[in-house]
Amino acid sequence: NTHNDHERVTAQQETMMISKPNPTTSTTSPAGQRDPFPATIPEAFGFNSHYWDFAQGGNKGALETWSLEKWEAPWGQLDPMADMGRFGFPLHRSTVAWNVNEPSPGTYNWKLQDALMRENAHCGLRPLLFLAYGHPLYDASSGPSETCKVYSVLTSEGIAGYAAWAGEVARRYRGKQVIYEIWNEPNIHIFWPKPDPDAYMAMLEATAPAIRAADPTALIAGGALSNVWGGKWDELDLPYLTRCLERGLLEHVDVLSCHPYNIYPPERIRDRQIIPIRDLIGMMKKAGELFK
């Protein structure tokens, strides 16, 4: 959330975040010790995993028979989370899939997510959970996307259901210093059929308060934008982001997140993504258009 003058930029494998320090919370640690869960997101690298994909069939099994402790890849048994923790990566980004976590309304399957949260704690990793995607039992109006077969959240029933589910996730993991990212790349049709920043913001406006009520210690990341597909590949979707800011995105989130995929030298991320974001926010702040 950058409507204060304090900004910090974090680059992860998939997610770039701009966040603000919390002036009411001290992050000072004794000499020689690093606070693994500071109030702000540190300048550090994390990693993204796809355990949900493996659990749903990629490991030749279903969610009920899948075991994190016995997970094996075709090239042998792995312990990637422990390795990442040993190598000093403090953040672990992973999916929480709504339609799998809540197979029927009001019924939840926590087996996989509980296992991942236990392993995060064991390995000293801070969880960054992105909450996705739509649930056809609540809202099938968008139809599934052509590639990933996921749904948007468009109707009042879908928005209420998503917000309630997000609150249940936050309630279960209350106090565990979770960073919640609202969706994954809603500005591209793969993950949100017929992208619409107003529809995304309607969902986020309902979801952020539900998460905060369930866990006041959680950090909330919004935007979660992909860069523009095609063309130069590293351009931001500034029209989408601008509309989200006009709708009051920074009023509702602690972190503005973007996914800076890039096939060019990394310095271009600074010039073509980080600086344009800061310039856009600065321009809108001066114009008084950051808030509804």
PyMOL commands that set and color helices and strands:
alter all, ss='L'
color gray80, all
select helices_A, chain A and resi 51-58+80-86+98-101+111-123+156-172+197-214+238-246+249-252+267-287
alter helices_A, ss='H'
color red, helices_A
select strands_A, chain A and resi 8-11+16-19+46-48+72-73+76-77+91-97+126-132+179-182+219-226+255-259
alter strands_A, ss='S'
color yellow, strands_A
deselect
rebuild
show_as cartoon
